[in-house]
Amino acid sequence: MRFDIITIFPEMLGGVFDFGIVRRAVESGLIEISVHDLRDYTFDRHRQVDDRPFGGGAGMILKPEPLVRAIEAIAGGPGEASTVLLSPQGRLFGQRMAEEFSRKARLVLICGRYEGVDERVIEHWIDDEVSIGDYVLSGGEIPAMVVVDAVTRLIPGALGCDESALRESFSDGLLDYPHYTRPAEYRGMKVPDVLLSGNHAEIDAWRRGRSIQKTERCRPDLIEGVNRSEDDGENQNSDL
Ligand SMILES: C[S@@+](CC[C@H](N)C(=O)[O-])C[C@H]1O[C@@H](n2cnc3c(N)ncnc32)[C@H](O)[C@@H]1O
């Protein structure tokens, strides 16, 4: 899969993908990431990418000419790549959308700045507007990093073990279960006995119970859509 990111601050994205799973995915050829400086698509001496809003008001707006030139040069012809504008007004990004994106061959992520982007660009050159949450950031660069990271984890082979992505928070509508590692006792606090038992059926049941408990406590809005069996009820409150 290929990600292209269009930004006026390409330096912000330098280095951020050079670590961990994303770096490994790049090195093993599972993904390609290319960062493009929007100013390279200007023709004037000042490399101007923004202008004042018609009708007055505060702030500047990203102009259509450089942005459309960049999108057309990078995204190619119709249907070659999906163009995504990071925007607080977009569809809320979540695990389902990350899964949807992970099945695409190419994503062009466009980072807004200032007061945003000329509406004509959004209407004619953008396939999807995507928000990472109901708050306003200064630019689309951090949201673009979030999208690349979350989508990369879902590309088969990126985690080294496909099962881990299937068991993470949100994959089945629940939050992840609690994790423990050595030592089995730390400052008097013991790891639940069931995890040391070697009984995988009991461990799975305990984990599902704890996932449900954590989801009910922290994200009750998620729990309604989850299919629950009688066993889930039994395992929720027990350490076995
Ligand atoms: C200061 S914001 C513009 C906000 C815009 N005037 C509004 O009120 O909807 C500048 C840029 O940051 C990015 N941005 C800000 N918050 C975001 C969010 N929650 N999700 C995705 N992108 C965001 C967008 O690219 C946006 O164009």
The ligand as a Tripos MOL2 file, in Angstrom:
@<TRIPOS>MOLECULE
LIG
   27    29     1     0     0
SMALL
NO_CHARGES

@<TRIPOS>ATOM
      1 C1         -7.1600   25.1570   12.5120 C.3       1 LIG1
      2 S1         -7.7360   23.8180   11.5390 S.3       1 LIG1
      3 C2         -9.0820   24.5260   10.6430 C.3       1 LIG1
      4 C3        -10.3620   24.4440   11.3770 C.3       1 LIG1
      5 C4        -11.5610   24.9460   10.5850 C.3       1 LIG1
      6 N1        -11.5320   26.3680   10.4280 N.3       1 LIG1
      7 C5        -12.8350   24.5460   11.2960 C.2       1 LIG1
      8 O1        -13.2400   25.2580   12.2100 O.co2     1 LIG1
      9 O2        -13.4020   23.4910   10.9570 O.co2     1 LIG1
     10 C6         -6.4680   23.6310   10.3450 C.3       1 LIG1
     11 C7         -6.3330   22.2410    9.7610 C.3       1 LIG1
     12 O3         -5.9930   21.3300   10.7770 O.3       1 LIG1
     13 C8         -6.4650   20.0380   10.4480 C.3       1 LIG1
     14 N2         -7.2600   19.5380   11.5780 N.ar      1 LIG1
     15 C9         -7.5890   20.2360   12.6890 C.ar      1 LIG1
     16 N3         -8.2830   19.4980   13.5440 N.ar      1 LIG1
     17 C10        -8.4130   18.2730   12.9910 C.ar      1 LIG1
     18 C11        -9.0450   17.0550   13.3930 C.ar      1 LIG1
     19 N4         -9.6900   16.9650   14.5440 N.pl3     1 LIG1
     20 N5         -8.9730   15.9880   12.5630 N.ar      1 LIG1
     21 C12        -8.3330   16.0730   11.3870 C.ar      1 LIG1
     22 N6         -7.7180   17.2100   10.9380 N.ar      1 LIG1
     23 C13        -7.7540   18.2870   11.7320 C.ar      1 LIG1
     24 C14        -7.2670   20.1730    9.1650 C.3       1 LIG1
     25 O4         -6.4580   19.7630    8.0930 O.3       1 LIG1
     26 C15        -7.5550   21.6560    9.1080 C.3       1 LIG1
     27 O5         -7.7330   22.1140    7.7880 O.3       1 LIG1
@<TRIPOS>BOND
     1     1     2 1
     2     2     3 1
     3     2    10 1
     4     3     4 1
     5     4     5 1
     6     5     6 1
     7     5     7 1
     8     7     8 2
     9     7     9 1
    10    10    11 1
    11    11    12 1
    12    11    26 1
    13    12    13 1
    14    13    14 1
    15    13    24 1
    16    14    15 ar
    17    14    23 ar
    18    15    16 ar
    19    16    17 ar
    20    17    18 ar
    21    17    23 ar
    22    18    19 1
    23    18    20 ar
    24    20    21 ar
    25    21    22 ar
    26    22    23 ar
    27    24    25 1
    28    24    26 1
    29    26    27 1
@<TRIPOS>SUBSTRUCTURE
     1 LIG1         1 GROUP 0 **** ****
